[in-house]
């Protein structure tokens, strides 16, 4: 199997149809994002779903998708999600003001950990450990060795090891122990039933910590910032039904994808992937999501009434093909629920967010976003 080479050709893609074909080119490419190629295969019998490829990955993903199906979320988790959102905003209003990203993170952690099964410890501590894990030196996926020096790789390992050990002993191991005694209808119970080792469950939980908690936090913050700076959009969201709100959120995530680039390594040529093995494919999600061929001449603007299919609405913000995000329905549902509670409380911006960039997931960060609530 071709591996990353010192100076691989980089194929940049910004057209959505071309990108979709590449992401769906089964067996032609493998995951090259999230430093996946740096993680030794020998560490796992089953590689984490985020970085794995092939038949085992496809079957694993198919089995996990049921936990995030719209019907399952509606029947099993909607009450919990709604109650968690109400409590989050009620607590924020008590203080008179809040940091939006803090509220969004704790809420996302509570929801995702409920579905994953990470429920044996305080969610505030879990959120802190996940945040610490991602305090990493920058990376550039298009450069040899991700653009990091040996010193930076050592620093990255040090930064990750402490939070990862804490995450395992404080959150993952207690959850495994509890579910071995009494299985639940959650992902950890499913992994135990399938014979996953503790180390493999740890990495799966870390994956959901990234996708289900950290990126959702950023998207919720971005939606708040967009709506608090656009009165008409905010009113449409508040006055519309769930379908209208969903279309608005899909337009925002299309223009503001939490993961801005998707990377694939070419393994073999095919009709959909005509590039040399070893080449790196760099899909610019933000650019593909504004491709005028699909989204029209005003592709850079929010327009919930676009004539698009549900699959087309988010562009490639949830990826496509074998690595399409299985939790997309959950991300949109929990964002809609919290935003509705947030905006109904009539928050006012005290401090506009500081914008940063996370090079590992190629996504934006909003920090110090402070809003105040009317005095009761």
C-alpha positions in Angstrom: 0.0 0.0 0.0 1.5 3.4 -1.0 2.6 5.5 2.0 3.1 9.2 2.4 6.3 10.3 0.7 8.7 13.1 1.5 7.4 15.4 -1.2 4.1 14.0 -2.4 2.1 15.7 -5.2 -0.7 17.7 -3.6 -4.0 17.7 -5.6 -6.1 20.7 -4.5 -9.9 20.3 -5.1 -12.5 23.1 -4.9 -15.3 21.8 -7.1 -18.0 19.9 -5.2 -18.9 17.2 -7.8 -15.2 16.3 -8.3 -14.7 16.2 -4.5 -17.7 14.0 -4.0 -16.5 11.5 -6.6 -13.1 11.4 -4.9 -14.6 10.8 -1.5 -16.7 8.1 -2.9 -13.9 6.4 -4.8 -14.0 3.2 -2.8 -10.6 1.6 -2.3 -8.9 4.3 -4.3 -8.0 6.6 -1.4 -7.4 6.3 2.4 -7.8 8.8 5.3 -4.9 11.2 5.4 -6.4 13.9 7.7 -6.1 14.2 11.5 -2.4 13.0 11.3 -3.9 9.5 10.6 -0.8 8.3 8.7 1.4 9.0 11.7 -0.5 6.6 13.9 1.0 3.1 13.7 -1.4 0.4 12.5 0.3 -2.1 14.9 -1.2 -0.3 17.9 -4.7 -1.7 17.2 -6.4 -4.8 16.1 -9.2 -2.4 15.1 -8.1 1.1 14.1 -10.3 4.0 15.3 -13.2 4.7 12.9 -11.9 8.2 12.1 -8.7 6.9 10.6 -9.5 3.4 9.4 -10.5 2.3 5.9 -11.7 -0.9 4.2 -14.4 -3.5 4.8 -13.9 -3.6 8.6 -14.3 0.2 8.8 -17.4 0.1 6.6 -19.0 -2.6 8.7 -18.1 -0.8 12.0 -19.5 2.5 10.7 -22.7 0.8 9.5 -23.3 -0.6 13.0 -22.6 2.7 14.7 -24.9 4.7 12.4 -28.0 3.2 14.2 -27.1 5.2 17.3 -27.5 8.4 15.4 -30.4 7.6 13.2 -33.2 10.3 13.3 -35.8 7.9 14.6 -33.5 6.7 17.4 -32.6 10.3 18.4 -36.3 11.3 18.4 -37.5 8.3 20.4 -34.5 7.7 22.8 -32.8 11.0 23.3 -34.9 14.0 22.4 -36.2 14.5 25.9 -32.7 14.4 27.3 -31.4 16.8 24.7 -34.3 19.3 25.3 -33.9 19.1 29.1 -30.1 19.5 28.9 -30.6 22.6 26.8 -33.1 24.1 29.2 -30.9 23.5 32.2 -27.8 25.0 30.3 -29.6 28.3 29.5 -31.3 28.5 32.9 -27.9 28.2 34.6 -26.4 30.8 32.2 -29.2 33.3 32.9 -28.7 33.0 36.7 -25.3 34.5 36.3 -26.6 37.3 34.1 -24.0 36.6 31.4 -22.1 33.7 29.9 -19.3 32.7 27.7 -21.0 31.1 24.7 -18.3 28.5 23.9 -18.3 27.3 27.5 -22.0 26.7 27.5 -21.9 25.1 24.1 -19.0 22.8 25.1 -20.6 21.6 28.3 -23.9 21.0 26.6 -22.3 19.1 23.7 -20.3 17.0 26.2 -23.4 16.1 28.1 -25.4 15.1 25.0 -22.6 13.2 23.3 -21.4 11.4 26.4 -25.0 10.3 27.1 -25.1 8.6 23.7 -21.5 7.2 23.8 -21.8 6.0 27.4 -19.3 8.3 29.1 -21.5 9.0 32.1 -19.6 7.8 35.1 -17.8 11.1 35.8 -18.7 14.8 36.0 -19.2 16.3 32.5 -17.3 19.5 33.5 -14.1 17.5 34.1 -14.6 15.5 30.9 -14.9 18.7 28.9 -11.7 20.0 30.5 -9.8 16.9 29.6 -10.9 17.0 26.0 -10.0 20.7 25.8 -6.5 20.0 27.2 -5.9 17.1 24.7 -6.2 19.4 21.7 -3.7 22.0 22.9 -1.2 20.8 20.3 1.6 22.3 18.1 0.3 23.4 14.6 0.3 20.9 11.7 0.3 21.3 7.9 -1.0 18.1 6.2 0.5 19.1 2.9 4.1 19.3 4.1 6.5 16.4 4.9 6.0 15.1 8.4 3.0 17.5 8.7 5.3 20.5 8.9 6.4 19.6 12.4 9.9 19.4 13.7 11.0 16.4 15.9 10.8 18.7 18.9 7.2 19.6 18.1 6.3 15.9 17.7 7.7 15.3 21.2 5.8 18.2 22.5 2.6 17.0 20.9 3.1 13.6 22.5 3.6 15.2 25.9 0.6 17.5 25.5 -1.6 14.6 24.6 -0.4 11.9 27.0 -1.4 13.5 30.3 -5.0 14.3 29.2 -5.4 11.0 27.5 -4.3 9.0 30.6 -6.7 11.1 32.7 -9.5 10.6 30.1 -9.0 6.8 30.3 -8.8 6.4 34.1 -11.5 9.0 35.0 -14.0 8.5 32.2 -13.4 5.5 29.9 -12.4 2.8 32.3 -15.2 3.5 34.8 -17.7 3.4 31.9 -16.3 0.1 30.6 -16.5 -1.4 34.0 -20.1 -0.2 34.6 -21.3 -1.5 31.2 -19.7 -4.9 31.6 -21.8 -5.3 34.8 -24.9 -3.8 33.2 -24.9 -3.1 29.4 -26.8 -0.1 28.1 -28.1 1.0 24.7 -25.0 3.1 24.0 -21.8 2.9 22.0 -19.4 1.7 24.7 -21.7 -1.3 25.4 -21.8 -2.0 21.7 -18.0 -2.0 21.5 -17.7 -4.3 24.5 -20.1 -6.7 23.0 -18.0 -6.7 19.8 -14.9 -7.6 21.7 -13.0 -4.2 21.5 -10.1 -3.9 23.8 -10.0 -1.1 26.4 -7.3 0.8 24.4 -9.5 0.5 21.3 -12.6 1.8 23.1 -10.4 4.7 24.4 -9.6 5.8 20.9 -13.2 5.4 19.7 -14.3 7.6 22.6 -11.6 10.2 21.8 -12.9 10.2 18.2 -16.4 11.0 19.5 -14.9 13.6 21.8 -13.5 15.4 18.8 -16.4 15.0 16.4 -19.3 15.0 18.8 -18.2 17.6 21.3 -15.4 19.9 20.2 -16.5 20.6 16.6 -20.2 20.9 17.7 -19.1 23.5 20.3 -17.5 25.6 17.5 -20.5 25.3 15.2 -23.0 26.3 18.0 -20.8 29.4 18.7 -20.6 30.3 15.1 -24.4 30.1 14.7 -24.9 32.3 17.7 -22.5 34.9 16.3 -24.1 34.8 12.9 -27.6 35.2 14.3 -26.8 37.9 16.9 -25.4 39.9 14.1 -28.3 39.4 11.7 -31.7 40.3 13.2 -33.6 39.1 10.1 -31.9 35.7 10.2 -32.5 35.4 14.0 -36.2 36.2 13.6 -36.6 33.7 10.8 -35.0 31.1 13.1 -37.2 31.9 16.1 -40.5 32.3 14.1 -40.0 29.3 11.8 -40.8 25.7 12.3 -38.2 23.0 12.7 -37.9 22.5 8.9 -37.1 26.2 8.5 -34.6 26.2 11.4 -32.9 23.2 9.9 -32.5 24.8 6.5 -31.0 27.9 8.2 -28.5 25.8 10.1 -27.5 23.9 7.0 -26.8 27.1 5.2 -24.6 28.3 8.1 -22.7 25.0 8.3 -22.2 25.1 4.5 -20.6 28.5 4.7 -18.8 27.9 8.0 -17.7 24.2 8.0 -16.2 23.2 11.4 -13.7 21.0 9.4 -12.3 23.1 6.6 -10.2 20.6 4.7 -10.4 16.9 4.0 -7.3 14.9 3.1 -7.0 11.6 1.2 -4.0 9.6 0.1 -4.3 8.0 -3.3 -3.8 4.2 -3.2 -4.6 3.4 -6.8 -6.0 5.0 -9.9 -9.7 4.7 -10.9 -12.2 6.5 -13.0 -13.2 8.7 -10.1 -9.6 9.1 -8.9 -7.2 9.6 -11.9 -4.2 10.6 -9.8 -0.9 8.8 -9.1 -0.6 6.6 -6.1 1.0 8.4 -3.2 -0.5 11.7 -4.2 -2.2 13.8 -1.4 -5.7 15.0 -2.2 -6.6 18.3 -0.4 -10.3 19.0 -0.6 -11.1 22.6 0.3 -14.5 22.2 2.0 -15.2 25.9 2.3 -14.6 26.4 -1.5 -16.5 23.3 -2.6 -19.4 24.5 -0.4 -19.6 27.7 -2.4 -19.3 26.1 -5.8 -21.7 28.2 -8.0 -22.4 25.2 -10.2 -24.5 23.7 -7.4 -25.3 26.6 -5.1 -25.8 29.4 -7.6 -24.4 32.9 -8.2 -25.0 34.0 -4.6 -23.3 30.9 -3.1 -21.5 33.0 -0.5 -24.8 34.2 1.1 -27.2 32.5 3.5 -30.3 31.5 1.6 -32.5 28.9 3.3 -34.8 28.7 0.3 -32.2 27.2 -2.0 -33.6 24.4 -4.2 -31.4 21.6 -2.9 -31.9 18.1 -1.7 -31.3 17.3 2.0 -28.0 15.6 1.1 -26.9 18.7 -0.9 -27.7 21.3 1.7 -24.6 21.1 3.9 -22.2 20.7 1.0 -19.3 18.6 2.2 -19.4 19.9 5.8 -20.0 16.4 7.0 -17.8 14.8 4.4 -19.0 12.1 2.0 -18.4 8.5 1.2 -17.0 6.1 3.7 -15.9 8.8 6.1 -19.1 10.9 6.1 -19.9 11.9 9.6 -22.3 9.4 11.1 -23.4 11.9 13.8 -24.6 14.7 11.4 -28.2 14.3 12.4 -27.3 14.6 16.1 -25.1 17.7 15.5 -27.9 19.5 13.7 -30.5 18.4 16.3 -28.6 19.5 19.4 -27.6 22.7 17.7 -31.2 23.6 16.9 -32.4 22.8 20.4 -29.7 24.8 22.2 -29.9 27.8 19.8 -33.7 28.0 20.3 -33.3 28.1 24.0 -30.4 30.6 23.8 -32.1 33.0 21.4 -35.5 32.9 23.2 -33.6 34.2 26.3 -32.8 37.4 24.2 -29.0 37.5 24.8 -27.1 40.7 23.9 -23.4 40.6 22.8 -21.0 42.0 25.4 -17.9 40.9 23.7 -17.5 39.8 20.0 -15.6 36.5 19.7 -11.9 36.2 19.0 -11.3 34.1 16.0 -8.6 31.4 15.9 -7.8 28.3 13.9 -7.2 24.7 14.8 -4.8 23.2 12.3 -5.3 19.6 13.4 -9.0 19.5 12.4 -8.6 22.5 10.0 -11.4 24.3 11.8 -12.2 27.7 13.3 -12.3 28.5 17.0 -14.4 31.2 18.6 -13.2 32.3 22.0 -14.2 35.0 24.6 -17.7 35.3 23.1 -19.6 36.9 26.0 -23.4 37.5 26.0 -25.6 39.1 28.6 -29.2 38.3 29.4 -32.0 40.9 30.4 -32.3 41.3 34.1 -35.4 39.6 35.6 
